[in-house]
Amino acid sequence: MQLELPIVPIRHPDAPGDGLSIQERFEVFHQLNPWILEQLEALTVDCVDRGLKRVGIGMLFEVLRWQYGQATRGEPWRLNNDFRSRYVRELLDLHPEWSPLFETRKIRTS
């Protein structure tokens, strides 16, 4: 599935986030880039429609990275892998029925 990505640069906070927790940095980043969750959701819908029983957020990130690079003609993808677990939880908050699809672990750091 090729997504219809918005052709906008990924926005990063002006301040580096020193002293903020991963969760706080994620919340700022997500607020600046709400389309990322929308695209991860669309990719997951595609996986469900294809009958997949398990989906990895790592795979979704890599597909989105590739598609973003294609859509922006090589704009660097700077998405912190620390945010993966947060995005899964956001997806599951929106779609609790997807809980069998994703493996989640206890978050050790905030």
TANORMO-V448874 format. One record per run of one state. SS is the DSSP state (a for helix, b for strand, c for the rest). FROM is the first residue (numbers start at 1). TO is the last residue. If there is no record, write none. Layout:
ss->SS from->FROM to->TO
ss->SS from->FROM to->TO
This chain:
ss->c from->1 to->21
ss->a from->22 to->32
ss->c from->33 to->33
ss->a from->34 to->49
ss->c from->50 to->56
ss->a from->57 to->71
ss->c from->72 to->80
ss->a from->81 to->94
ss->c from->95 to->95
ss->a from->96 to->98
ss->c from->99 to->110
